[in-house]
Amino acid sequence: PQDKPDLKGDIVNFLWWMEKQGYAYQSIRGAGSALRALIARGANLGDPETVKEALAREQKWSQARRRNVINVYTVFLKFKGLQWEKPKCNVTRKFPFIPTEQEIDALIAACPTTVSTFLQLLKETAMRSGEAKRLLWTDIDFERRTIVLNEPEKNSLPRIWNPSPKLLSMLNVPSRKSLKVFGDGPINSMKTTFIKARRRLAIKLQNPRLLQIHFHTLRHGKATMEYHRTKDLLHVMAFL
């Protein structure tokens, strides 16, 4: 088996290679997580057969998660100059879960101030969570009532919105300790706070549907509402 320092070095070198190749930050972060998950399950990254064994033993992953890990490992082998015969993975296509606006608003109201502002921003703009986390104070014009996104993810186009007075009021806080609206900390800490508040609200309201709401769910919800309002797929595509 590989020594742990060797494994750590391989992952660091691979992630640096991905950055040089121009992969997005979220893709790089996800790749590191996938490789560490394989190692935690006893896989030797230099031996594809042990990776297949780790995948076969793991029964809790969804097929989508399994596919993502397989794809990451395939790119890792390309970086190492190796190949493998990928195991089969059949991902069932599903309709995304779309909560009601009342459920979203109840969840926003139940979260602490920073997280509730983050959720309100996602609800109105359909930003990806990574895009919203990188938002700068200079991207918000309170006088003209606009929010601009100039650093989109996944090769999307830059976008501009006219937020509601409610969102502007939530954003217009006196203390600004960072250049970023939601601070310099990792997004995972915000996710942890969100998950705890979501669980408490689901129990309080006896509504298990709330447990299916994630940050990205609000993007799906906004897209659905925009199509319901306009019946224009091209508008929705441009909005997203």
C-alpha positions, -999 to +999 in steps of 0.1 A: +000+000+000+011+036-006+024+055+024+001+083+035+026+111+026+029+097-009-009+097-012-012+133+000+016+144-024-001+127-053-034+145-045-018+179-041+002+175-073-030+164-092-051+193-079-023+217-089-023+201-123-060+206-126-056+243-117-029+247-144-053+230-169-079+256-161-105+236-142-129+256-121-124+259-083-155+238-075-143+210-098-109+210-081-124+210-046-148+182-056-119+161-071-099+164-039-129+153-019-136+123-042-100+110-040-098+114-002-131+095+000-116+066-020-085+065+003-107+065+034-124+034+020-091+015+016-083+022-021-048+026-033-049+053-060-021+037-079-040+004-082-073+007-101-084-028-089-084-016-053-105+015-064-130-009-080-131-029-048-137+002-027-165+013-051-181-022-049-181-021-011-196+014-008-234+009-008-245+043+006-234+065-024-260+074-049-253+064-085-246+101-093-220+103-066-205+070-078-203+083-114-186+116-102-160+096-082-153+073-112-149+103-135-125+121-111-104+089-108-103+086-146-088+121-148-064+113-120-051+083-139-047+104-170-026+128-149-005+098-138-002+084-174-023+054-166-056+039-178-083+016-165-115+000-175-142+020-158-168+001-138-204+004-150-226+030-135-262+036-144-276+069-132-314+072-132-326+105-144-350+122-120-370+154-119-354+179-095-373+185-063-391+219-064-403+232-030-431+257-026-423+293-021-439+291+013-415+263+023-385+283+010-396+315+029-401+295+061-366+281+058-351+315+052-369+329+082-357+301+104-320+305+096-294+328+113-290+363+097-260+355+074-274+322+061-309+337+056-294+365+035-275+340+015-307+319+009-327+350-001-299+359-026-300+324-041-338+325-042-340+358-062-310+354-085-306+316-090-269+320-084-249+289-078-238+288-042-201+291-052-209+323-072-228+338-043-200+329-018-175+349-039-198+380-043-180+412-034-194+443-018-183+462-050-207+440-070-237+455-052-249+490-061-273+501-034-281+534-051-289+519-085-304+488-069-283+462-089-262+431-082-236+422-108-220+388-112-187+391-131-171+358-120-197+331-130-190+293-127-190+267-154-183+291-183-216+309-177-221+345-189-219+375-165-253+385-152-271+414-135-302+416-113-325+441-097-330+427-062-360+432-041-361+459-014-362+430+011-329+415-002-312+449-004-322+456+032-308+423+043-275+430+025-271+465+037-254+458+070-231+483+087-203+459+096-183+448+066-153+429+078-143+414+045-142+424+008-166+395+003-202+398+012-203+365+030-168+366+044-136+347+037-145+314+056-153+282+038-188+276+025-190+243+044-194+261+077-224+280+062-238+246+050-235+231+084-255+260+100-281+256+072-285+219+077-290+223+115-316+250+110-334+229+083-336+199+105-350+219+134-377+234+111-386+201+096-392+187+130-411+218+142-434+219+112-436+181+108-426+186+071-400+161+059-400+178+024-378+206+039-350+181+043-348+178+005-340+215+001-303+223-006-286+255-018-289+243-054-326+236-050-332+273-049-317+276-084-341+250-096-370+267-079-362+301-095-359+286-129-393+269-125-409+302-114-394+321-143-407+296-168-441+296-151-441+334-154-428+338-190-433+304-207-400+313-225-373+287-223-347+310-239-354+336-213-349+310-185-317+298-201-303+333-203-314+341-168-295+310-155 
